Amino acid sequence: MKVNVGKAVALASVALMIFLCGCGGTTPAKVTATIPVGLRPIAVAVNPATNRIYVLNQCCSPGSVSVIDGVTNSVVATVPVGGSPCQVAVNSQSNKIYVTNSSNQSVTVIDGATNAATTVSVGSQPCALAVDSTSNKVYVANGDATVTVIDGASNNTATVTLAANPTHIAVNSVTHQVYISVGRAPEANVTVLDGATNQILNSFPLGEFTALSIAVNTAANEAYVLENFYHASGALIIDGASLQIVGGLGTAELGGPSDTVGFNAKTGKVYLLYPGSFYEFDRVTKRVTVMLPTSQLATTLLVDDSINQIYVLIAGQLSDPVTPGSVMVVDGASHATTTLQVGVNPSALALNTATNRVYVTNLSCFYPDCFTAPVAGTVSVIEATH
């Protein structure tokens, strides 16, 4: 048999190049851009329908929102908002952006098409908020034991009075039930609101615990509530149909104050983040299936269930204010991890579900410098594994 030596050598060279560079294989997650934004960026939200990213800059007075074009990775507009802005949320269906202004008792509503802003009056010291995109309503947690309900079409408002100050809100946009963490131990509870009538459907006393985070799984019609009391922690599962607690994870298995919760609706896995530990929790068996160590400075997480990846935000060292923070990327199937450096003192994460890109706000300073001499922050753009 005659062998074409030149062709064989060429094919071998191509194979070697593919092996060495990973061409044709999986490209790992990486930071692809760093975008300058305003002073003290503390929150970020994404409209996947328009590929716009909205970064809330808290400093100074008033604050502002930097609007980023997801194609060019550049700031295309800066919109002034109110004093001491606290959180930002997006209704992707109406293309409206909502910002709570703590010191102005207001919410700034930004039209995503024109970047024009209007102001809606709410209760005192508003902060947490959640959007029901299908009913076009916005729920705002106020510091006067009320929730303001904003009609997204008219900006008319209604007020729901609670037993104590609300701290976290999550919405099921299918059933239109609203889950609200109310008060602190020992009077804390989780209140469930009917979004159609604004009537309270049920309330779950938490005893000595305080709810720190709530996530809603619309596919399973469940809400996951993380709670803590000093160094004891728990995680509750609330069934949205029966409005009963149907399970949870005991304090003996977790320990330490809870921080945040996420879930993958496709795999049925719930993810719990505690300082120093990342837990995968099976919602069916109600057991921890995987535990991974993280930095004690891990602060929050988000889940991209379309590609089964989890992103864990790790703040930088206060004792070393020039060292960048990082994001630990966890593969939901293999549990392999990759750690990516982002900016100094990262503060928040947001996912574009259309592009699978993750946006990380970096304060670029630490307390008290962030208040006495803030510098321009940045946004790190993470391209997912593909």
C-alpha angles and dihedrals in degrees: 000000000000116000123205098222095187093053092046092052091049093051091048090051092052091049091050091050091051090050094048100043099032091237111172091015134088117310110213123232113275143169107257103176144013115208124196113229136163135303119300101356104200105165141024137193133183136215103206091187093063099024091235124142121206118206118192112218109197097194132119134353110314104021125216145214120233111211113211126197105225092209099053098026089227134125107252099177143008116211121196115228133177135294121296095000111204114181141006130208135175134218101206093190096055094029091231126140123207128204125184115220109203099194096042101050088232148107121226112219114203122197104225092207097055104013087232113150134214130182128233121193116232137161127302122294098001116192123142117057140170133196128220099203096188096052092035094231131135124207119206125192112219131196093235096072093266140110118216115214113206121199103223093209099051103014087232113148141216127192128224117196118216135189093254141351115311117228108176134027132191128176134209101214092195100052094023091228116149121211116205130183107218130196131331134277131327093023097034123130143162111242122200116209128197103232092203096056103016088233122141109248100184144340128214115205112218098197111202092359131089123210111240102174140013129194127182124214105202093185093058095029091233137130123211116210123192115202137176143186112194103298098349119090140185142180122211131198116210118196109222095206099053095024090225134125104255102177148333147177119270125237092242091067098049116023125176126070113304120235115179144348136212137168145201108228092197098054099031092235122141119202123212123190123204128169104281097005141072116199131196110207125193109223092204101049092030090224137121109253101178135018122191126185117240135176117284084239094065104127112170144357142204132196129221099200094181091069098020097241129138125205120206118194116219119191122220127256114278088207089057105039096179097056111102122239121235147216120226110213113206122196105224093211104043098020089225112153136214123190119212126191115232130169132310114290101356112209112182147010134214133179130218101212092195097055099023089231121144123213121208123193115215120199091201089209141058134229125309093019091056088063102033100037111006120185131204112286129216141218120226116210116213120200110209126236109276 
